[in-house]
Amino acid sequence: MGKRHVLITGAAGRVASILRQHWGDRYRLRLADVRPVMDLDLHEEYVKLDITDLEAFIVSCEGIDTVLHLAADPSPRADFYQSLLSLNIIGGYNGFEAARRASCQRLVFASSINAVLGYGQDRLAASWEVPIYPQNVYGATKCWGEALARAYDHEHALSCICVRLNSPTFDQSNFTEDATDGGISPRDTANLFAACIDADQEVGFAIIHGASHHKDNWFLVSSSDPRVAYEPQDGTAFPRT
């Protein structure tokens, strides 16, 4: 079997840049965004894509094994009618439908810790099976994406893995010893999404917590679906490097 062919939407953004830096040529990458993606390597190609255009999305998915759907408005303060409706609701749906129509094997959806942020008030570990608990409309749009993932797995047998991503800014060389929530490091971010892409095809619908391993944190990686083999290498539970 050759390298998996992966489409990354939102490829000009921060998370995609982290993945490209850490993955090297692990996968063949089709990088899709409305903005240009620069400094392409031999295993990469760029396609211009507006995720609100379903037909263009379907074309971008042709020949792809796994769609990594990162494109969205990432701001918890984003306006629903000006941005969230088109990018997170319509653009979110188009990713699943385009992957289905193009006969892709899997879609990895970039959800958010905001889908369950309400549980943090009581410092509970929000297991992946518990009901969603958003505290803002942005978080509710990520719940919509998770619901689509479950529906497309059930109705169309499209393997859909949702990553409830924390902020990918944790620095293993510089953190406060008693920090309660340090996010996820770039290295762990890359390892996490790679684990979702490489997971056994029998994994249909799954939810994974996108965090590093911290000593004092309610958002625990151990509360993820165990069928996806993600093991954090960074976090406040490890010594500084």
Residue, then its C-alpha position, 0 to 999 in steps of 0.5 A: m500500500g502506498k502513502r495515504h492521499v489526504l486532503i486538508t481544508g483550511a491548509a493555509g491556517r495554523v493547524a495545517s502548517i503545524l501538520r505539514q512541518h511535523w509530518g514531512d512526506r508521511y502522506r501525499l497532501r492536497l492542500a485546499d484553501v481560498r488563500p494560497v499555500m506557499d512553499l510546496d514540497l514534492h508530496e504536496e499540491y495546492v487547490k483553491l477551494d471555497i468550502t461553501d461551494l459543494e461542487a468544487f469541494i467534490v472535485s477537490c475530494e476526487g482520488i482522496d483517501t482521507v479528508l482532514h476538514l480543518a476549514a472553519d471560522p475558529s473564533p468563539r466570538a464569530d457572528f452567526y450570520q456573517s460567518l458561522l452559518s456559511l463556514n461552519i454550518i454549510g462549509g461543515y456539511n459540504g465536507f461530509e457530503a463531498a467526501r461521501r460523493a467522492s467515495c473517500q474512506r474517512l473524514v477527520f473533523a476538527s471539532s473543538i473543546n468548545a463542544v463540551l466546555g461547560y463541563g470545565q466549570d465543575r472540573l469534570a472529565a468530559s468523556w467522549e460519550v457524554p452529552i455535548y455542552p457548548q457555552n457559545v454558538y461557535g461551540a454549537t456549530k462544532c456540535w453540528g459537525e459532530a452530529l453530522a459525523r455520527a449521521y454519515d457513519h450511520e447512514h453512509a458508512l463513512s468513517c468519521i473521527c472528530v477531534r475536540l481540539n484544544s489550542p495548539t500552543f502548548d510549549q514543552s520548554n516553557f510552562t508553569e508547573d501548576a498550570t491547570d490547562g496547557g492546551i496541546s503542543p504542536r508535536d502532539t497535534a501532529n501525532l493526534f491527527a496522524a493517529c486519526i488518519d492511520a486508525d483501523q478502517e473499522v473505526g467508524f464514528a469516534i471522538i478524540h480529545g485534542a490535548s497534551h497530558h497535563k497533571d491537573n486538567w478536566f479535559l483528559v485524553s484518557s476520556s477519548d475513544p480508545r480505538v484511536a491510538y493517540e499517546p501524548q508526548d508533551g504536557t505538564a505531566f512531563p519534565r520541561t525540555 
